[in-house]
Amino acid sequence: MLDLSNNLENVPVLIEENSASWMFPEFQYSPDNVQGPGCTVDPSEVALPGCSCLSQSCRPESCSCLQTYGQMYERTGTLLTVSRKDSAYCSPVFECNALCSCGESCCNRVVQTGLNVRLQVYSTEDRGWGVRTLQTIPRGRFVCEYAGEVIGFEEARRRQLAQGSQENNYIISVREHAGTGHVTETFIDPTMVGNVGRFLNHSCLPNLLMVPVRVHSEVPRLALFAGRDIRAREELTFDYSGGSDNRPLAEPSTRRARVKRKVCYCGAKNCSHFLPLDLSILS
């Protein structure tokens, strides 16, 4: 079977045999974020301080990383904040990094270990490509990243305005609020460079939760964790809006009115009937 990642991941990312003959999108596979136009920080640059723990796994009472940023994982590596419900906000995660003295098996090293869940890309009936899991995934476990080009606001705006009505929009924007009035924006586009995350479909009732995770760099990785126990061969989905209000604007501006909202086919009882679209990029 074909490995979409070309051996770049810990486990092969399979393509369903019946789907291999379909017109597959051309893109460069990358397990990690790469620096794109308008991004002033190299995502691969080690910029965050490390701890001096000499144990294989860090402990809150002695680790400077856990004391500064808080403990976000259980000892087993599952996410502690997965119980968050109906909220567009989540706490960012800071993992131990390349400058830390702890071992590779540290419980605060999760996303950086890469993909360890067997996934398969396949063709859905009415939503194009999708991703299913080939194994059961317990609630809170890290599944995969949404990796791609990290771009600036103006580049994100240019790309979104240049898209045709039938083209897919892969750009995800994340806003992190730190203190009064301070907002950090990150734009990731896996259209031309990305990983298996680019094939994940939206759902208004998803089984994955997206969390910004920082490892070595100030640029967050967009990590997807299981929001509940997931059965083998179940499709994996996340909410493209991050849980924010996805209802159409009652009085859109002239420029926004020219952007046609795409229909959502997730089939959830709480479906908003439209795919999320970050209209602030077009303002």
HELIX and SHEET records of a PDB file:
HELIX    1   1 GLU A   17  SER A   19  5                                   3    
HELIX    2   2 SER A   64  TYR A   69  1                                   6    
HELIX    3   3 LEU A   80  SER A   83  5                                   4    
HELIX    4   4 VAL A  111  THR A  113  5                                   3    
HELIX    5   5 PHE A  153  ALA A  162  1                                  10    
HELIX    6   6 VAL A  196  PHE A  199  5                                   4    
HELIX    7   7 THR A  254  ALA A  257  1                                   4    
HELIX    8   8 LEU A  279  LEU A  282  5                                   4    
SHEET    1   A 5 VAL A  13  ILE A  15  0                                        
SHEET    2   A 5 LEU A 119  SER A 123  1                                        
SHEET    3   A 5 TRP A 129  THR A 133 -1                                        
SHEET    4   A 5 GLU A 235  PHE A 238 -1                                        
SHEET    5   A 5 ASN A 201  HIS A 202  1                                        
SHEET    1   B 4 GLN A  28  TYR A  29  0                                        
SHEET    2   B 4 VAL A 183  GLY A 194  1                                        
SHEET    3   B 4 GLY A 148  ILE A 151 -1                                        
SHEET    4   B 4 VAL A  34  GLN A  35  1                                        
SHEET    1   C 3 GLN A  28  TYR A  29  0                                        
SHEET    2   C 3 VAL A 183  GLY A 194  1                                        
SHEET    3   C 3 ILE A 172  HIS A 177 -1                                        
SHEET    1   D 4 VAL A  93  PHE A  94  0                                        
SHEET    2   D 4 LEU A 208  ARG A 214  1                                        
SHEET    3   D 4 ARG A 221  ALA A 226 -1                                        
SHEET    4   D 4 PHE A 142  GLU A 145 -1                                        
END                                                                             
